[in-house]
Amino acid sequence: MSAAPATFRLTTRPGHPTFVDLPWELPLEAWEHERLVTPVRGISRHVVRFAAYGDAMYALKEEPDHLAHKEHRLLRDLEEGGAPVVEAIGVASGRRTRDGEPLDAVLITRHLPFSLPYRVLFARQSMAELRVPLLDALAQLFVKLHLNGFFWGDCSLSNTLFRRDAGALTAFLVDAETGEQHPSLSDGQRAHDLMIASENVAGELLDLAARDAPDAPQLDVDEALAVGEDLVRRYEGLWQELTEEEVIDAADQHRIAERVKRLNDLGFDVEELELVRSGDKVVMRVQTHVVEPGHHRRRLLALTGIDAGENQARQLVNDILRYRFWLEQCAPGEPRAPVSETVAAVRWLVEVYEPCLAAVPEPLRSKLDPPELFHQMLEHRWYLSEQRGTEVETSEALADYVANVLPLLPEDRSLLPEPPTGQVPIVGEA
């Protein structure tokens, strides 16, 4: 009697291989296939293999069905929330051998290009070189996950991949099987997650130091524990920067720009400013969330019709936020007058953006495209406010920019060569 055909159920995202050519009827550790590759990788409690399809590489992790589906769902939710995680592609479940024996499911994720596990980083750099960028990257990842309401449950260097980013490191979550998604996390949940992370990091570094290798980091138990505690301090400092309430004077609007700029430099974006008047002071509450690439460009286009680059759009959206703050100010004792984002954006376009561009002399206006010109004016306003230690009005900043900065800039517009006499230049897409 011949063996029955292997069975499995495979659900994947569009735009990726079907993976049907892989030997799903075998345990993952028994696979022998031409697509299997061995990249630089970290350690895992589960069997993990890698398959190459063209230039793309995929990680395949064997685990019980309920864990594979749970992890796939969590990774998708985190990705949709803008958190830095590996891309979940699909799950192969209901697997059976040709003899009818059940097999664990396989979670498929896209391998992150140019990413490295922490052990490889330490094989190339010393503890002194890696400590700050590694802990900063892990703290930022941790904060982003917590802002998404994600309780990791097993934060560790082993469950993270790192990618170099202009001299720094960016951290990505690669293992979510112990995670839990909540609307938000309590202080107790965050503290518990931090305690686990601190202990895991210290233990992993001690394990690394125990290797009989010349590149192993040299540190004892106290030093390893100090690194774990340092991670907690960096996390708490970043969390406070992102979530603290700041009391400001209504006239010190440049401090709002400072706060937003600090958050942007940390890799976070400001979604909303909430204002609460207390006596003659205003309490500014900053709500943050992680946004996907191109978010600001799409948001600005939807609000104003202005098509700008992503960095330009970020600055312009922040100025709309600032203008909305100004519109909502009220006198002491008076109720706050909320202004919707749509109304604020329209008024900003009509009362700030377009008048500023119109005030630039025509010969100078053509030097830069309008969003870049306005962006540079905003940078100049921030510079003047910092220099003087007080709020500088937009009109004053514009006048100074037009008088002292814009005339010195080279022409940015691309000019077509003059056509031969009698011919008309043709402008269009190739």
Secondary structure, DSSP 8 states (H G I E B T S, - for coil): ------EEEEEE-TTS---TTS-TTS-GGG---TTEE--S----SS-EEEEEETTEEEEEEEE-HHHHHHHHHHHHHHHHTT--B-EEEEEEEEEE-TT--B--EEEEEE--TTEE-HHHHHHHS-HHHHHHHHHHHHHHHHHHHHHTTEE-SS--STTEEEEEETTEEEEEE---TT-EE-SS--HHHHHHHHHHHHHHHHHHHHHHHTSSSTTS----HHHHHHHHHHHHHHHHHHHHHHH-EEEE-TT-HHHHHHHHHHHHHTT-EEEEEEEEEETTEEEEEEEEE---TTHHHHHHHHHH-----HHHHHHHHHHHHHHHHHHT---TTS------HHHHHHHHIIIIIHHHHHHS-HHHHTTS-HHHHHHHHHHHHHHHHHHHTS---HHHHHHHHHHHTGGGS---S-------TT--------
